[in-house]
């Protein structure tokens, strides 16, 4: 994707050092075939991924691919207010 990176894609939560699991969409079919063929996965939830990277690593790669150094927009999540007591 060339050109400016949309603002929504630049948002991140926390310090950007938590790992995020990713799967290459070209390999999903291979994973599904292996899962179906393996009797241990019958009636089980299966979590698949190729790679795990931090959000900071992902932004670094995205910036290199886009050909620009973009600023990240940190999203601050505040705890909900205490319940209202009557």
Residue pairs with C-beta under 8 A, 6 or more apart in sequence:
1 65
1 66
2 66
2 67
3 66
4 68
5 62
5 66
5 68
5 70
7 73
9 62
10 59
10 70
10 71
10 72
10 73
11 72
11 73
11 74
11 75
12 55
12 59
12 72
12 73
12 74
12 75
13 55
13 74
13 75
13 77
14 55
16 54
16 55
16 56
16 59
16 72
17 54
17 55
17 56
18 54
18 55
19 52
19 53
19 54
20 52
20 53
20 54
20 55
20 58
21 47
21 49
21 51
21 52
22 49
22 50
22 51
22 52
22 53
23 31
23 48
23 49
23 50
24 50
24 51
27 50
28 48
31 48
35 41
35 46
35 48
53 61
59 70
59 72
63 69
63 70
